[in-house]
Amino acid sequence: MRSGWSPSVVPAGVHDTVYLVVDCHGPGGCVWREADINGTDLETVITDLMRGEYSDPLCVVAFNTTENWSRDVTADVAREIQERCDLAYEDVPAWLEDFVHQHVAPERQLPLGLKR
């Protein structure tokens, strides 16, 4: 047996980037939400977040085992949710307000020079 080798836990045929959400349940703690293998793409995760499918999302992590990388994409997802709401002239859903505001830096306002 090769040293440092371990069997793959990724199902055969899964080569796309997978997105998983850490969801918190109050005193019960936080968990990686179980997801159907076909429901771990970015669009499905964003749609599910916007529909209120998560109790209290903490972060979103993306990984691609074929390309051998992983990263925290929480801020990217929060910005996308904010942008979609802005384009639809809607407020961020109440259940996502904390998530979005925590990860999207508010637009920096430049002070106006007032003439005296």
C-alpha positions as CSV (number, residue, x, y, z in Angstrom):
1,M,0.0,0.0,0.0
2,R,1.3,3.5,-0.8
3,S,2.0,5.8,2.1
4,G,-0.1,8.9,2.2
5,W,-2.8,7.4,0.0
6,S,-6.4,7.0,1.2
7,P,-9.5,5.9,-0.7
8,S,-11.7,8.5,-2.3
9,V,-14.9,9.4,-0.6
10,V,-16.1,11.2,-3.7
11,P,-18.6,9.3,-5.8
12,A,-17.3,8.1,-9.2
13,G,-18.3,10.5,-11.9
14,V,-18.4,13.7,-9.8
15,H,-16.0,16.1,-11.4
16,D,-17.7,19.4,-10.9
17,T,-17.2,21.9,-8.2
18,V,-19.3,21.1,-5.1
19,Y,-20.7,23.8,-2.8
20,L,-21.7,23.0,0.8
21,V,-23.3,25.2,3.4
22,V,-22.6,25.2,7.1
23,D,-26.0,25.7,8.8
24,C,-26.5,26.6,12.4
25,H,-29.4,25.4,14.6
26,G,-29.2,27.4,17.7
27,P,-28.1,25.4,20.8
28,G,-27.9,22.3,18.6
29,G,-24.8,23.6,16.9
30,C,-23.7,23.9,13.3
31,V,-23.6,21.2,10.7
32,W,-22.6,20.6,7.1
33,R,-26.1,20.4,5.5
34,E,-26.8,17.1,3.8
35,A,-27.4,17.6,0.1
36,D,-28.4,15.6,-2.9
37,I,-25.4,15.1,-5.2
38,N,-27.3,17.0,-7.9
39,G,-28.1,19.9,-5.6
40,T,-24.5,21.0,-4.7
41,D,-23.9,23.3,-7.7
42,L,-23.7,27.0,-7.1
43,E,-27.0,28.0,-8.6
44,T,-28.9,25.5,-6.5
45,V,-27.2,26.5,-3.3
46,I,-28.0,30.2,-3.9
47,T,-31.6,29.4,-4.8
48,D,-32.0,27.3,-1.7
49,L,-30.5,30.1,0.5
50,M,-32.9,32.6,-1.0
51,R,-35.9,30.3,-0.5
52,G,-35.1,29.9,3.2
53,E,-34.0,26.3,3.0
54,Y,-31.3,27.0,5.6
55,S,-31.9,27.9,9.3
56,D,-28.9,30.2,9.9
57,P,-26.2,29.8,7.2
58,L,-22.8,30.4,8.5
59,C,-20.5,29.9,5.5
60,V,-20.3,28.3,2.0
61,V,-17.3,26.2,1.0
62,A,-16.5,25.1,-2.6
63,F,-14.3,22.2,-3.5
64,N,-13.2,20.4,-6.6
65,T,-11.5,17.1,-6.1
66,T,-10.5,16.7,-9.7
67,E,-8.7,20.0,-9.7
68,N,-7.5,19.4,-6.1
69,W,-8.7,22.7,-4.5
70,S,-11.1,24.1,-1.9
71,R,-12.0,27.6,-0.7
72,D,-14.4,29.6,1.3
73,V,-16.8,31.3,-1.1
74,T,-19.1,32.8,1.6
75,A,-18.4,36.4,0.6
76,D,-18.9,35.6,-3.1
77,V,-22.3,34.0,-2.4
78,A,-23.4,36.8,-0.1
79,R,-22.5,39.4,-2.8
80,E,-24.4,37.4,-5.5
81,I,-27.5,37.3,-3.2
82,Q,-27.2,41.1,-2.6
83,E,-26.8,41.7,-6.3
84,R,-29.8,39.6,-7.3
85,C,-31.9,41.4,-4.7
86,D,-30.7,44.8,-5.9
87,L,-31.4,43.9,-9.6
88,A,-34.9,42.8,-8.6
89,Y,-35.5,46.0,-6.5
90,E,-36.1,43.7,-3.5
91,D,-34.8,43.6,0.0
92,V,-32.6,40.8,1.0
93,P,-34.9,38.1,2.6
94,A,-35.1,38.6,6.4
95,W,-33.6,35.1,7.0
96,L,-30.4,36.1,5.0
97,E,-30.0,39.7,6.3
98,D,-27.3,38.8,8.9
99,F,-25.5,36.4,6.5
100,V,-25.3,39.0,3.7
101,H,-24.5,42.0,5.9
102,Q,-21.8,40.1,7.7
103,H,-20.0,39.1,4.5
104,V,-20.7,42.1,2.1
105,A,-18.8,45.2,3.0
106,P,-21.1,48.2,2.8
107,E,-20.4,50.6,-0.1
108,R,-17.9,53.1,1.0
109,Q,-19.4,56.6,0.9
110,L,-17.1,59.4,0.1
111,P,-17.7,62.6,2.0
112,L,-19.1,65.5,0.1
113,G,-17.2,68.7,0.2
114,L,-19.6,71.4,1.6
115,K,-19.1,75.0,0.6
116,R,-19.4,77.6,3.3
